[in-house]
Amino acid sequence: MSGRHAAIIAAILVAALLAVGLILLRPMAPENYAAGVFSFEAVTEIRVSAGTYALDSAATVLAVGPEDEAFEELIELFDGKGFGRTLGSLFTSDPPVARVGDPYFNVTFLCGGNGASLTAACQGADLRLTGDTTVAVTAQNKESWCVRVHDTVLALYPEPEPGPDETTEPS
């Protein structure tokens, strides 16, 4: 085989790998990652939690229903958003390493009629979607989008009650 033939074969292999990579990593709608026949129109409940990671605590999971203002806001944040797999997700499915101080959120959309579901979980800079499987994903403006989702979920938690030593009146 001559050098020219080897170069042609190598170019064909590289082109094939690039084509497969582009297909696997292309942005897709969140519905494509969900378990079951999922549709945002069929969502009947959203379960959420968010906070800042600490070794000794976990955020309470809240249920958000169609009667809540945040229900439509959360759906709008996800519906129509494109999520592409990360290159690393093709080779490993290791969970992210949680570091103290990392912001996190979990948002699970549940379709009551057919049992379909989709969960988005962000830990630090790692965003994962879970349906039939869990995959690490990226999205356009991922960092600012994750901050918006995190802030939306945090706003759902009630304000903490003042402690016995705290007063709400100025002295």
Salt bridges, closest charged atoms under 4 A:
GLU45 OE1 - ARG47 NH2 3.36
ASP126 OD2 - ARG128 NE 2.52
ASP151 OD1 - HIS150 ND1 3.77
